């Protein structure tokens, strides 16, 4: 099974699957992120379902855009909730030669005091 590369640092809580191959080509189809997240939408924390849960992306796997590139955010908590789903997502990236990037928290710039 595929796993994220280790760089010796503590892993972030989330990582991105970028819609760009290792050769820099844009991944197709253009709605790949929404399709992948739709498949993963049933994986969610207990009690977070609700009446319209079937219409929402999972908080563990959801689409976004990073520097103008479609991407999917994957929370590492998915690995403990459902390991097979986690490996499915990581292997999807590997099988399609997509780039993985660790996420990190960047605090907003401090507001200037007047």
Secondary structure, 3 states (H helix, E strand, C coil): CCCCCCCCCCCCCEEEEEEEECCCCECCCCCHHHHHHHHCCCCCCCCCCCCCHHHCCCCCEEEEEECCEEEEEEECHHHHHCHHHHHHHHHHHHHCCEEEEECCCCCCCCCCCC
